[in-house]
Amino acid sequence: MEDNLNVTPEQPEETGRKGKNKVKKSWKQELREWIVALGTAIIIVTIIQSFLFRIIRVDGESMETTLHDGERLFVNVAEVRFNKTVPRDSIVICNYPNRYTNVLGIRFKTYFVKRLVGVPGDTIYRENGVTHVVYQDADGNSVDEALDDRYALYYINGSPDDYAPYTLGEDEYFVVGDNRYNSHDSRDWNDSDDANDVGPISKGMIVGCVREVIWPLNHIRAAK
């Protein structure tokens, strides 16, 4: 004969405690958490902008027709930060000596977008108002490039601001705008008015190389 077993069904375990109250944070705790989160975000952004990349807006027409006013640029910071030199013909974001913008009494560096046309070892000179850069091409041939030859029409017999050949030092770069006749750049140097002189800049003044135009969306392209 089979035995009859009285089995008491198992009771489901409680999944949680009833009546558990949440502990409300004090305003000081909330403020502290917001400050930590904000500080962390600022540190992350600073690291990204200082070592990896930046997004820069074009302001002005000095790089027409290559870049246009209002376009947003992807700037490769690491390419400049972790290499010894910057290649010729790069489009760069840079700052000039003693150029700052004041915002609420705080002084910030003013940045410019230009093309790098002279690298260490190149020779710069001005003749008949025209600035020249002399360099060797990939085949070792000497190239004498006039940066703004139209000025020769105004200074047929020479300009008072002409100067003798100058060889760029090991940490000197020469930058100009692609819109050569509407750009304030390294050519403003060794002239009768030195108030806004730029001249050669150092590698430390170069923030990064412009690689892409990323805005507006219908104008996305490589920056060359």
Backbone as a chain_set.jsonl record, in Angstrom:
{"seq": "MEDNLNVTPEQPEETGRKGKNKVKKSWKQELREWIVALGTAIIIVTIIQSFLFRIIRVDGESMETTLHDGERLFVNVAEVRFNKTVPRDSIVICNYPNRYTNVLGIRFKTYFVKRLVGVPGDTIYRENGVTHVVYQDADGNSVDEALDDRYALYYINGSPDDYAPYTLGEDEYFVVGDNRYNSHDSRDWNDSDDANDVGPISKGMIVGCVREVIWPLNHIRAAK", "coords": {"N": [[0.857, -1.176, 0.0], [0.511, 2.198, -0.843], [2.007, 4.946, 0.747], [0.426, 7.853, 2.031], [1.391, 11.135, 1.618], [1.522, 14.156, 3.3], [2.024, 17.136, 1.967], [3.237, 20.283, 2.488], [2.778, 23.161, 0.701], [5.444, 25.213, -0.609], [6.095, 28.484, 0.514], [6.255, 31.497, -1.314], [9.244, 33.443, -1.331], [9.714, 36.639, 0.137], [10.203, 39.36, -1.984], [11.105, 41.775, -1.444], [11.333, 44.346, 0.991], [8.543, 45.717, 2.543], [7.444, 49.037, 2.731], [9.829, 50.363, 2.718], [11.722, 53.216, 3.065], [12.952, 55.91, 1.068], [16.018, 57.65, 1.397], [16.324, 60.991, 1.458], [18.533, 63.109, -0.272], [20.638, 65.657, 1.026], [20.782, 69.189, 0.263], [23.372, 69.973, 0.159], [24.772, 67.615, -0.403], [23.757, 67.073, -2.961], [24.661, 69.313, -4.358], [27.412, 68.935, -4.134], [27.721, 66.593, -5.672], [26.955, 67.543, -8.195], [29.0, 69.404, -8.67], [31.261, 67.728, -8.732], [30.617, 66.161, -10.977], [30.536, 68.13, -12.967], [33.157, 69.113, -12.834], [34.586, 66.816, -13.584], [33.678, 66.513, -16.226], [34.73, 68.848, -17.384], [37.485, 68.357, -17.133], [37.767, 66.107, -18.8], [37.011, 67.168, -21.304], [39.006, 69.099, -21.587], [41.323, 67.506, -21.765], [40.777, 66.097, -24.136], [40.683, 68.224, -26.004], [43.255, 69.234, -25.765], [44.981, 67.169, -26.457], [43.895, 65.451, -28.414], [41.643, 66.184, -30.371], [39.88, 69.026, -31.837], [36.943, 70.986, -32.387], [36.486, 73.55, -34.556], [35.269, 76.753, -35.472], [35.09, 78.514, -38.52], [35.885, 81.875, -38.86], [35.535, 84.49, -40.746], [37.076, 85.455, -43.922], [39.603, 84.817, -44.798], [40.628, 82.424, -45.689], [39.352, 81.798, -47.997], [39.253, 80.404, -51.305], [39.141, 77.997, -50.124], [38.223, 77.387, -47.499], [35.191, 78.375, -45.867], [33.443, 81.129, -44.389], [31.916, 80.494, -41.273], [31.89, 77.724, -41.455], [32.383, 74.527, -39.862], [35.188, 72.899, -38.479], [37.09, 69.886, -38.316], [39.734, 69.381, -36.254], [42.853, 67.99, -36.018], [44.576, 67.515, -33.261], [46.426, 65.826, -32.048], [48.165, 65.133, -34.078], [49.917, 67.27, -34.343], [50.801, 67.592, -31.736], [52.2, 65.203, -31.084], [54.219, 64.885, -32.934], [57.411, 65.845, -34.304], [57.7, 67.855, -36.223], [55.723, 69.984, -38.414], [54.049, 69.32, -41.401], [54.775, 70.904, -44.576], [52.43, 72.917, -46.346], [50.244, 72.203, -44.872], [46.976, 72.848, -43.541], [46.401, 74.816, -40.826], [45.46, 75.424, -37.384], [46.244, 78.17, -35.491], [47.914, 80.449, -33.219], [48.828, 83.911, -32.827], [51.722, 85.923, -31.924], [51.232, 87.677, -28.911], [48.451, 88.088, -29.264], [45.255, 88.365, -28.167], [41.945, 87.708, -26.871], [39.594, 89.393, -24.949], [37.3, 88.314, -22.575], [34.851, 89.042, -20.437], [36.782, 90.159, -18.795], [38.656, 88.166, -18.729], [41.506, 86.863, -20.278], [41.909, 85.36, -23.389], [43.593, 83.302, -25.798], [43.72, 84.251, -29.219], [42.623, 82.546, -32.034], [43.634, 81.485, -35.312], [42.995, 80.403, -38.681], [45.117, 79.116, -41.043], [47.359, 78.566, -43.875], [50.246, 76.55, -43.882], [53.166, 77.553, -45.17], [55.888, 77.818, -45.024], [58.639, 76.127, -43.634], [61.015, 75.02, -41.071], [64.287, 75.866, -42.121], [63.595, 76.818, -44.633], [63.724, 79.713, -46.81], [62.85, 83.105, -46.488], [61.926, 86.075, -48.156], [61.4, 89.527, -49.152], [60.635, 91.256, -52.078], [60.234, 93.989, -54.18], [57.795, 94.456, -52.953], [56.646, 91.971, -52.911], [56.253, 88.935, -51.214], [58.354, 86.162, -50.842], [58.875, 82.6, -50.674], [61.424, 80.31, -50.363], [62.226, 77.019, -51.062], [63.02, 73.473, -50.954], [61.793, 71.042, -53.183], [60.186, 67.745, -53.321], [61.891, 66.377, -54.968], [64.291, 67.517, -54.546], [64.76, 69.871, -55.83], [65.234, 73.402, -56.051], [62.763, 75.714, -55.174], [61.258, 78.771, -55.831], [58.781, 80.471, -54.558], [56.401, 82.895, -55.184], [54.352, 84.597, -53.016], [52.414, 86.572, -53.183], [52.139, 87.908, -55.784], [50.85, 90.017, -57.118], [51.337, 92.409, -55.861], [53.641, 93.403, -56.929], [52.937, 95.035, -58.997], [52.46, 97.467, -57.873], [54.829, 98.227, -56.771], [57.073, 98.649, -58.548], [59.625, 99.698, -58.621], [60.675, 98.8, -56.282], [59.969, 98.334, -52.764], [59.629, 100.129, -49.692], [59.398, 98.39, -47.628], [60.649, 96.071, -48.289], [62.783, 93.22, -47.659], [65.87, 91.501, -46.861], [66.89, 88.08, -47.648], [65.804, 85.664, -45.279], [66.456, 82.966, -43.228], [64.427, 80.447, -41.962], [64.385, 79.414, -38.591], [65.009, 76.454, -36.51], [62.665, 76.099, -35.13], [60.655, 77.591, -36.379], [57.915, 78.72, -38.292], [56.096, 79.626, -41.227], [53.109, 81.169, -41.959], [50.238, 81.661, -44.031], [47.181, 83.104, -45.367], [44.892, 81.526, -47.646], [43.422, 83.253, -49.162], [45.086, 85.454, -50.323], [45.155, 88.246, -50.575], [43.537, 89.242, -48.697], [44.158, 88.746, -45.99], [45.544, 88.585, -42.778], [48.654, 87.787, -41.734], [51.721, 85.818, -41.472], [53.194, 87.304, -43.285], [53.001, 89.918, -42.576], [55.349, 91.65, -41.406], [58.607, 92.806, -40.509], [58.233, 95.415, -41.524], [57.356, 98.924, -42.08], [55.406, 99.527, -40.229], [55.145, 98.218, -37.246], [53.185, 97.523, -35.463], [51.24, 95.501, -35.578], [52.702, 93.239, -36.122], [53.353, 89.902, -37.236], [54.93, 87.697, -38.421], [57.278, 84.869, -38.424], [56.044, 81.944, -36.736], [56.142, 79.837, -33.795], [56.278, 76.222, -33.289], [54.878, 75.671, -30.999], [52.811, 77.457, -31.115], [51.064, 76.412, -32.865], [48.074, 74.778, -33.007], [46.753, 72.553, -34.144], [46.175, 70.381, -37.026], [43.997, 71.019, -39.699], [41.646, 68.766, -40.825], [39.116, 67.925, -41.789], [36.103, 69.344, -43.137], [33.231, 69.585, -41.367], [30.751, 70.675, -41.128], [28.555, 72.909, -42.787], [26.327, 70.046, -43.284], [25.91, 69.453, -45.981], [28.242, 70.216, -47.118], [30.364, 68.656, -46.347], [33.694, 67.629, -46.402], [37.121, 66.776, -47.259], [39.761, 68.746, -45.978], [41.882, 70.526, -47.919]], "CA": [[0.0, 0.0, 0.0], [1.283, 3.424, -0.918], [1.837, 5.895, 1.851], [-0.05, 9.195, 1.674], [2.27, 12.157, 2.188], [0.958, 15.496, 3.361], [3.071, 18.094, 1.594], [2.856, 21.692, 2.639], [3.401, 23.933, -0.396], [6.405, 26.239, -0.211], [5.641, 29.866, 0.404], [7.236, 32.334, -2.039], [10.001, 34.385, -0.507], [9.449, 38.057, -0.109], [11.214, 39.935, -2.873], [11.576, 43.055, -0.924], [10.676, 44.777, 2.205], [7.521, 46.742, 2.371], [7.535, 50.234, 3.546], [11.194, 50.888, 2.768], [11.718, 54.643, 2.742], [14.151, 56.473, 0.448], [16.64, 58.714, 2.163], [16.484, 62.16, 0.602], [19.838, 63.748, -0.144], [20.617, 67.067, 1.41], [21.17, 70.059, -0.847], [24.833, 70.007, 0.114], [25.208, 66.42, -1.118], [23.41, 67.243, -4.374], [25.565, 70.31, -4.898], [28.727, 68.315, -4.244], [27.681, 65.659, -6.809], [26.945, 68.353, -9.417], [30.33, 69.987, -8.829], [32.157, 66.64, -9.143], [30.273, 65.795, -12.356], [30.962, 69.229, -13.836], [34.619, 69.129, -12.85], [35.029, 65.664, -14.383], [33.401, 66.816, -17.632], [35.697, 69.867, -17.814], [38.789, 67.701, -17.257], [37.725, 65.248, -19.985], [37.015, 68.035, -22.487], [40.335, 69.717, -21.671], [42.261, 66.487, -22.244], [40.462, 65.845, -25.545], [41.069, 69.378, -26.814], [44.694, 69.466, -25.666], [45.796, 66.068, -26.965], [43.281, 64.628, -29.455], [41.04, 66.946, -31.465], [38.993, 70.138, -31.52], [36.024, 71.443, -33.423], [36.713, 74.987, -34.666], [34.42, 77.454, -36.437], [35.781, 79.512, -39.345], [35.355, 83.222, -38.68], [36.198, 85.376, -41.683], [37.217, 85.006, -45.308], [41.023, 84.795, -45.165], [40.981, 81.139, -46.308], [38.585, 81.573, -49.23], [38.012, 79.679, -51.456], [39.331, 76.672, -49.531], [37.308, 77.3, -46.363], [34.234, 79.461, -45.914], [32.983, 81.688, -43.11], [30.845, 79.755, -40.614], [32.064, 76.275, -41.512], [33.004, 73.881, -38.697], [36.332, 72.106, -38.893], [37.671, 68.884, -37.419], [41.155, 69.714, -36.136], [43.636, 66.921, -35.413], [45.564, 68.084, -32.331], [47.454, 64.818, -31.781], [49.123, 65.144, -35.183], [50.934, 68.277, -34.042], [51.306, 67.375, -30.379], [53.089, 64.053, -30.94], [55.216, 64.845, -33.998], [58.433, 66.876, -34.113], [57.51, 68.951, -37.167], [54.435, 70.073, -39.086], [54.353, 69.282, -42.84], [54.476, 72.033, -45.438], [51.14, 72.962, -47.03], [49.157, 71.848, -43.958], [46.085, 73.896, -43.043], [46.571, 74.708, -39.382], [44.897, 76.385, -36.437], [47.399, 78.707, -34.773], [47.744, 81.763, -32.603], [49.91, 84.838, -33.135], [52.326, 86.535, -30.729], [50.546, 88.795, -28.236], [47.08, 88.285, -29.747], [44.325, 87.812, -27.193], [40.577, 88.205, -26.829], [39.139, 89.539, -23.573], [35.909, 87.961, -22.321], [34.54, 89.28, -19.02], [38.013, 90.436, -18.088], [39.572, 87.035, -18.821], [42.22, 86.928, -21.547], [42.041, 84.104, -24.107], [44.322, 83.378, -27.053], [42.926, 84.353, -30.442], [43.083, 81.531, -32.968], [43.497, 81.767, -36.74], [43.185, 79.26, -39.571], [46.018, 79.533, -42.116], [48.117, 77.495, -44.528], [51.654, 76.586, -43.516], [53.913, 77.568, -46.435], [57.319, 77.826, -44.754], [59.045, 75.264, -42.52], [62.409, 75.253, -40.714], [65.253, 75.706, -43.198], [63.173, 77.588, -45.807], [64.168, 81.106, -46.83], [61.796, 84.082, -46.756], [62.393, 87.428, -48.46], [60.412, 90.382, -49.834], [61.241, 92.034, -53.159], [59.2, 94.749, -54.898], [56.538, 94.306, -52.246], [56.176, 90.59, -53.013], [56.907, 88.011, -50.285], [58.736, 84.889, -51.465], [59.407, 81.524, -49.848], [62.305, 79.45, -51.151], [62.329, 75.722, -50.407], [63.343, 72.361, -51.839], [60.668, 70.135, -53.362], [60.452, 66.342, -53.006], [62.982, 65.903, -55.821], [65.507, 68.235, -54.201], [64.899, 71.078, -56.643], [64.936, 74.648, -55.355], [61.555, 76.37, -55.654], [61.063, 80.136, -55.335], [57.338, 80.708, -54.719], [55.898, 84.227, -54.839], [53.092, 84.401, -52.297], [51.436, 87.626, -53.485], [52.83, 88.6, -56.875], [50.15, 91.221, -57.596], [51.896, 93.614, -55.234], [54.729, 93.912, -57.763], [52.381, 96.072, -59.866], [52.468, 98.739, -57.145], [56.186, 98.538, -56.307], [57.962, 98.28, -59.649], [60.987, 100.131, -58.279], [60.994, 98.373, -54.922], [59.128, 98.796, -51.661], [60.411, 100.431, -48.477], [59.265, 97.273, -46.691], [61.4, 94.897, -48.761], [63.853, 92.8, -46.754], [66.81, 90.508, -47.374], [66.537, 86.691, -47.311], [65.866, 85.239, -43.878], [66.257, 81.513, -43.131], [63.634, 80.067, -40.791], [65.098, 78.594, -37.615], [64.524, 75.082, -36.314], [61.317, 76.12, -34.556], [59.95, 78.714, -36.988], [57.023, 78.373, -39.394], [55.525, 80.79, -41.902], [51.726, 80.837, -42.312], [49.501, 82.677, -44.792], [45.83, 82.73, -45.754], [44.743, 81.222, -49.075], [42.936, 84.495, -49.761], [46.323, 86.176, -50.055], [45.014, 89.705, -50.555], [42.604, 89.595, -47.624], [44.581, 87.907, -44.876], [46.592, 89.089, -41.879], [49.396, 86.565, -41.448], [53.162, 85.952, -41.253], [53.792, 88.29, -44.188], [53.033, 91.206, -41.879], [56.597, 91.486, -40.648], [59.752, 93.577, -41.028], [57.782, 96.559, -42.315], [57.433, 100.228, -41.414], [54.434, 99.563, -39.133], [55.313, 96.955, -36.525], [52.164, 97.431, -34.417], [50.539, 94.221, -35.653], [53.588, 92.255, -36.735], [53.167, 88.476, -36.948], [56.189, 87.023, -38.725], [57.299, 83.421, -38.191], [55.502, 81.475, -35.461], [56.773, 78.603, -33.317], [55.412, 75.034, -33.293], [53.998, 75.756, -29.842], [51.666, 78.299, -31.451], [50.199, 75.651, -33.779], [47.193, 73.929, -32.2], [46.482, 71.292, -34.819], [45.989, 70.406, -38.481], [42.604, 70.891, -40.137], [41.525, 67.585, -41.679], [37.806, 67.791, -42.416], [34.999, 70.278, -42.907], [32.159, 68.688, -40.912], [29.482, 71.399, -41.106], [27.253, 72.237, -42.873], [26.352, 68.654, -43.72], [25.982, 69.345, -47.439], [29.575, 70.636, -47.561], [31.383, 67.835, -45.714], [34.773, 67.334, -47.344], [38.476, 66.849, -46.721], [40.345, 70.08, -46.1], [43.15, 70.428, -48.653]], "C": [[0.891, 1.223, 0.0], [0.987, 4.322, 0.263], [1.331, 7.21, 1.308], [0.808, 10.223, 2.393], [1.578, 13.493, 2.147], [2.082, 16.516, 3.103], [2.542, 19.507, 1.723], [3.546, 22.49, 1.549], [4.313, 25.03, 0.128], [5.823, 27.621, -0.439], [6.689, 30.685, -0.346], [7.921, 33.312, -1.103], [9.649, 35.817, -0.862], [10.571, 38.626, -0.958], [11.73, 41.268, -2.38], [10.822, 43.431, 0.324], [9.682, 45.869, 1.914], [7.815, 47.927, 3.27], [8.934, 50.79, 3.673], [11.201, 52.338, 2.293], [13.037, 55.063, 2.12], [14.688, 57.6, 1.31], [16.906, 59.877, 1.218], [17.841, 62.812, 0.871], [19.678, 65.202, 0.263], [21.078, 67.911, 0.226], [22.687, 70.145, -0.974], [25.39, 68.799, -0.641], [24.95, 66.556, -2.617], [24.358, 68.23, -5.04], [26.951, 69.72, -5.11], [28.783, 67.368, -5.453], [27.699, 66.414, -8.14], [28.323, 68.941, -9.695], [31.327, 68.93, -9.316], [31.901, 66.268, -10.602], [30.746, 66.867, -13.34], [32.478, 69.279, -13.952], [35.186, 67.99, -13.693], [34.841, 65.933, -15.867], [34.407, 67.825, -18.176], [37.077, 69.245, -18.033], [38.841, 66.85, -18.525], [37.799, 66.084, -21.256], [38.391, 68.668, -22.689], [41.366, 68.742, -22.224], [42.049, 66.217, -23.724], [40.962, 66.985, -26.419], [42.578, 69.602, -26.826], [45.522, 68.39, -26.359], [45.194, 65.314, -28.15], [42.722, 65.453, -30.612], [40.213, 68.106, -30.923], [38.045, 70.355, -32.688], [36.105, 72.972, -33.426], [35.798, 75.574, -35.737], [35.235, 78.491, -37.195], [35.091, 80.859, -39.161], [36.119, 84.165, -39.603], [36.419, 84.72, -43.037], [38.67, 84.873, -45.742], [41.456, 83.478, -45.794], [40.099, 80.808, -47.506], [39.561, 81.26, -50.364], [38.102, 78.261, -50.884], [38.343, 76.423, -48.403], [36.431, 78.538, -46.353], [33.779, 79.872, -44.512], [31.83, 80.859, -42.551], [30.992, 78.25, -40.657], [32.734, 75.765, -40.236], [34.053, 72.891, -39.168], [36.706, 71.073, -37.841], [39.175, 69.093, -37.424], [41.872, 68.608, -35.373], [44.757, 67.539, -34.563], [46.728, 67.116, -32.12], [48.549, 64.836, -32.843], [50.245, 66.153, -34.964], [51.605, 67.989, -32.702], [52.386, 66.296, -30.321], [54.071, 63.868, -32.104], [56.183, 66.019, -33.84], [58.204, 68.088, -35.012], [56.109, 68.897, -37.758], [54.696, 70.156, -40.592], [53.988, 70.583, -43.56], [53.112, 71.838, -46.109], [49.979, 72.491, -46.152], [48.284, 73.065, -43.69], [46.062, 73.744, -41.531], [45.733, 75.74, -38.632], [46.066, 76.861, -35.584], [47.02, 79.999, -34.052], [48.985, 82.605, -32.892], [50.506, 85.398, -31.845], [51.489, 87.704, -30.209], [49.165, 89.099, -28.805], [46.122, 87.572, -28.806], [42.951, 88.431, -27.37], [40.15, 88.266, -25.373], [37.65, 89.243, -23.455], [35.672, 88.082, -20.819], [35.811, 89.462, -18.19], [39.025, 89.302, -18.104], [40.196, 87.031, -20.207], [42.398, 85.533, -22.153], [42.858, 84.315, -25.383], [43.351, 83.467, -28.221], [43.496, 83.372, -31.457], [42.754, 81.912, -34.407], [43.654, 80.469, -37.521], [43.973, 79.748, -40.781], [46.646, 78.308, -42.77], [49.599, 77.665, -44.205], [52.483, 76.46, -44.809], [55.426, 77.557, -46.242], [57.638, 77.002, -43.527], [60.519, 75.529, -42.196], [63.366, 74.94, -41.871], [64.876, 76.435, -44.47], [63.669, 79.03, -45.688], [63.005, 82.012, -47.23], [62.451, 85.41, -47.126], [61.27, 88.204, -49.147], [61.141, 91.266, -50.842], [60.127, 92.684, -53.985], [57.811, 94.545, -54.288], [55.98, 92.898, -52.226], [56.967, 89.69, -52.063], [57.142, 86.671, -50.978], [59.129, 83.882, -50.386], [60.201, 80.602, -50.764], [62.5, 78.145, -50.39], [62.73, 74.66, -51.431], [62.142, 71.434, -51.94], [61.1, 68.696, -53.091], [61.609, 65.773, -53.816], [64.303, 66.624, -55.548], [65.757, 69.481, -55.018], [64.515, 72.315, -55.844], [63.737, 75.329, -56.013], [61.457, 77.752, -55.013], [59.607, 80.507, -55.618], [56.98, 82.125, -54.274], [54.518, 84.065, -54.214], [52.014, 85.395, -52.695], [51.963, 88.512, -54.613], [52.124, 89.84, -57.411], [50.755, 92.501, -57.029], [53.034, 94.207, -56.059], [54.245, 95.018, -58.701], [52.459, 97.446, -59.211], [53.877, 99.167, -56.749], [57.214, 98.106, -57.356], [59.417, 98.6, -59.307], [61.384, 99.759, -56.85], [60.078, 98.988, -53.894], [60.003, 99.12, -50.456], [60.359, 99.305, -47.448], [59.908, 95.989, -47.198], [62.451, 94.508, -47.717], [64.649, 91.647, -47.357], [66.372, 89.096, -46.964], [66.776, 86.358, -45.841], [65.564, 83.737, -43.842], [65.528, 81.175, -41.833], [64.436, 79.137, -39.889], [64.431, 77.25, -37.403], [63.139, 75.016, -35.681], [60.532, 77.328, -35.077], [59.161, 78.257, -38.217], [56.387, 79.649, -39.942], [54.133, 80.41, -42.398], [51.062, 81.998, -43.055], [48.085, 82.179, -45.053], [45.763, 82.434, -47.245], [44.186, 82.422, -49.843], [44.027, 85.543, -49.537], [46.161, 87.683, -49.916], [43.95, 90.169, -49.554], [42.906, 88.719, -46.408], [45.693, 88.587, -44.096], [47.369, 87.879, -41.382], [50.893, 86.85, -41.303], [53.832, 86.969, -42.168], [53.853, 89.682, -43.561], [54.203, 91.191, -40.904], [57.704, 92.295, -41.309], [59.32, 94.747, -41.901], [57.807, 97.831, -41.477], [56.468, 100.352, -40.248], [54.485, 98.229, -38.405], [54.255, 96.727, -35.452], [51.487, 96.064, -34.402], [51.397, 93.138, -36.298], [53.251, 90.828, -36.287], [54.492, 87.75, -37.165], [56.113, 85.525, -38.506], [56.713, 83.085, -36.82], [56.211, 80.178, -35.073], [55.781, 77.443, -33.388], [54.438, 75.071, -32.123], [52.77, 76.62, -30.078], [50.698, 77.607, -32.411], [49.398, 74.65, -32.968], [46.994, 72.57, -32.844], [46.315, 71.492, -36.309], [44.519, 70.191, -38.825], [42.515, 69.728, -41.117], [40.194, 67.5, -42.42], [36.946, 69.015, -42.149], [33.802, 69.403, -42.559], [30.793, 69.368, -40.845], [29.597, 72.625, -42.002], [27.347, 70.856, -43.529], [26.474, 68.508, -45.233], [27.316, 69.832, -48.008], [30.687, 69.846, -46.857], [32.428, 67.444, -46.761], [36.112, 67.331, -46.608], [39.006, 68.248, -46.94], [41.725, 69.944, -46.736], [43.61, 71.793, -49.118]], "O": [[1.882, 1.296, 0.727], [-0.154, 4.433, 0.712], [1.756, 7.644, 0.238], [0.939, 10.193, 3.617], [1.101, 13.925, 1.098], [2.966, 16.711, 3.937], [1.523, 19.866, 1.133], [4.775, 22.499, 1.476], [4.032, 25.684, 1.132], [5.156, 27.887, -1.439], [7.88, 30.583, -0.052], [7.306, 33.917, -0.225], [9.332, 36.144, -2.006], [11.749, 38.399, -0.68], [12.715, 41.794, -2.897], [9.778, 42.859, 0.639], [9.937, 46.803, 1.154], [8.345, 47.817, 4.376], [9.228, 51.571, 4.577], [10.717, 52.628, 1.199], [14.106, 54.646, 2.564], [13.934, 58.392, 1.875], [17.662, 59.724, 0.258], [18.247, 63.037, 2.011], [18.716, 65.875, -0.107], [21.695, 67.394, -0.706], [23.221, 70.359, -2.062], [26.342, 68.919, -1.412], [25.796, 66.207, -3.44], [24.807, 68.003, -6.163], [27.591, 69.967, -6.132], [29.78, 67.345, -6.174], [28.361, 65.998, -9.091], [28.762, 68.969, -10.845], [32.14, 69.199, -10.201], [32.842, 66.082, -11.374], [31.285, 66.558, -14.403], [33.018, 69.465, -15.042], [36.154, 68.18, -14.43], [35.717, 65.628, -16.677], [34.885, 67.679, -19.301], [37.759, 69.569, -19.005], [39.841, 66.865, -19.244], [38.551, 65.76, -22.176], [38.882, 68.763, -23.814], [42.19, 69.114, -23.059], [43.011, 66.118, -24.486], [41.589, 66.752, -27.452], [43.116, 70.112, -27.809], [46.639, 68.657, -26.801], [45.921, 64.596, -28.837], [43.27, 65.424, -31.714], [39.891, 68.17, -29.737], [38.318, 69.957, -33.821], [35.823, 73.612, -32.413], [35.58, 74.961, -36.782], [35.984, 79.26, -36.592], [33.871, 80.97, -39.29], [37.227, 84.591, -39.277], [36.005, 83.584, -43.269], [38.947, 84.822, -46.941], [42.537, 83.407, -46.378], [40.095, 79.672, -47.981], [40.649, 81.837, -50.37], [37.232, 77.428, -51.138], [37.699, 75.375, -48.354], [36.855, 79.615, -46.771], [33.74, 79.061, -43.587], [30.878, 80.555, -43.269], [30.268, 77.553, -39.946], [33.536, 76.461, -39.614], [33.842, 72.144, -40.123], [36.649, 71.337, -36.64], [39.819, 68.996, -38.469], [41.54, 68.32, -34.223], [45.757, 68.023, -35.094], [47.881, 67.537, -32.024], [49.717, 64.586, -32.546], [51.388, 65.914, -35.355], [52.82, 68.126, -32.558], [53.373, 66.443, -29.6], [54.683, 62.809, -32.237], [55.814, 67.064, -33.304], [58.48, 69.219, -34.614], [55.4, 67.9, -37.623], [55.494, 70.99, -41.023], [53.027, 71.264, -43.201], [52.707, 70.711, -46.396], [48.85, 72.389, -46.631], [48.785, 74.187, -43.618], [45.742, 72.674, -41.013], [45.353, 76.778, -39.174], [46.796, 76.048, -35.017], [45.943, 80.556, -34.261], [50.059, 82.069, -33.167], [49.868, 85.353, -30.794], [51.096, 88.595, -30.962], [48.752, 90.259, -28.823], [46.161, 86.35, -28.66], [42.801, 89.515, -27.933], [40.324, 87.295, -24.637], [36.834, 89.846, -24.152], [36.226, 87.317, -20.029], [35.911, 88.995, -17.055], [40.123, 89.439, -17.566], [39.491, 87.179, -21.205], [42.961, 84.639, -21.522], [42.815, 85.392, -25.977], [42.293, 82.838, -28.213], [44.7, 83.361, -31.714], [41.748, 82.564, -34.686], [44.351, 79.551, -37.088], [43.553, 80.681, -41.465], [46.495, 77.18, -42.301], [50.137, 78.772, -44.247], [52.501, 75.41, -45.451], [56.168, 77.312, -47.193], [56.989, 77.149, -42.491], [61.204, 76.195, -42.972], [63.267, 73.894, -42.511], [65.738, 76.66, -45.32], [63.992, 79.499, -44.597], [62.274, 81.727, -48.179], [63.418, 85.826, -46.489], [60.315, 87.617, -49.656], [62.123, 91.931, -50.514], [59.198, 92.011, -54.43], [56.804, 94.471, -54.991], [54.953, 92.647, -51.596], [58.198, 89.676, -52.096], [56.244, 86.12, -51.616], [59.644, 84.249, -49.33], [59.711, 80.17, -51.808], [62.89, 78.151, -49.222], [62.771, 74.929, -52.632], [61.539, 71.075, -50.929], [62.235, 68.449, -52.682], [62.239, 64.799, -53.403], [65.304, 66.383, -56.222], [66.824, 70.088, -54.926], [63.574, 72.278, -55.051], [63.692, 75.502, -57.231], [61.562, 77.884, -53.794], [59.24, 80.815, -56.752], [57.224, 82.506, -53.129], [53.624, 83.466, -54.811], [50.826, 85.103, -52.563], [52.201, 89.705, -54.424], [52.752, 90.644, -58.1], [50.685, 93.556, -57.659], [53.36, 95.384, -55.908], [55.039, 95.844, -59.151], [52.518, 98.467, -59.897], [54.103, 100.334, -56.426], [58.103, 97.301, -57.08], [60.326, 97.852, -59.669], [62.313, 100.334, -56.283], [59.482, 100.04, -54.126], [61.013, 98.453, -50.227], [61.164, 99.262, -46.518], [59.729, 94.929, -46.597], [62.948, 95.36, -46.981], [64.173, 90.924, -48.232], [65.576, 88.937, -46.039], [67.796, 86.716, -45.252], [64.542, 83.292, -44.363], [65.956, 81.565, -40.747], [65.08, 78.198, -40.357], [63.418, 76.939, -38.03], [62.506, 73.96, -35.703], [59.835, 78.002, -34.318], [59.663, 77.514, -39.06], [56.171, 80.617, -39.214], [53.979, 79.455, -43.16], [51.298, 83.165, -42.744], [47.818, 80.98, -44.973], [46.503, 83.03, -48.027], [44.453, 82.582, -51.034], [43.902, 86.408, -48.67], [46.942, 88.329, -49.217], [43.525, 91.324, -49.563], [42.025, 88.045, -45.873], [46.655, 89.097, -44.67], [46.812, 87.031, -40.684], [51.288, 87.986, -41.043], [54.923, 87.45, -41.862], [54.659, 90.52, -43.967], [54.076, 90.782, -39.749], [57.728, 92.446, -42.53], [59.965, 95.043, -42.907], [58.223, 97.821, -40.319], [56.673, 101.184, -39.364], [53.941, 97.231, -38.878], [54.406, 95.836, -34.616], [51.192, 95.528, -33.334], [50.876, 92.228, -36.943], [52.913, 90.583, -35.129], [55.1, 87.251, -36.218], [55.022, 84.962, -38.413], [56.867, 83.847, -35.865], [56.804, 79.506, -35.917], [54.578, 77.662, -33.53], [53.316, 74.573, -32.223], [51.795, 76.532, -29.331], [49.64, 78.149, -32.731], [49.967, 73.775, -32.316], [47.059, 71.544, -32.166], [46.314, 72.62, -36.802], [43.878, 69.282, -38.297], [43.224, 69.704, -42.123], [40.154, 67.048, -43.564], [37.035, 69.642, -41.093], [33.395, 68.566, -43.365], [29.791, 68.72, -40.542], [30.619, 73.31, -41.984], [28.311, 70.544, -44.229], [27.073, 67.547, -45.716], [27.506, 69.859, -49.224], [31.823, 70.314, -46.78], [32.093, 66.991, -47.855], [36.219, 67.82, -45.483], [38.734, 68.869, -47.967], [42.623, 69.326, -46.166], [44.659, 71.907, -49.753]]}, "num_chains": 1, "name": "protein.A"}
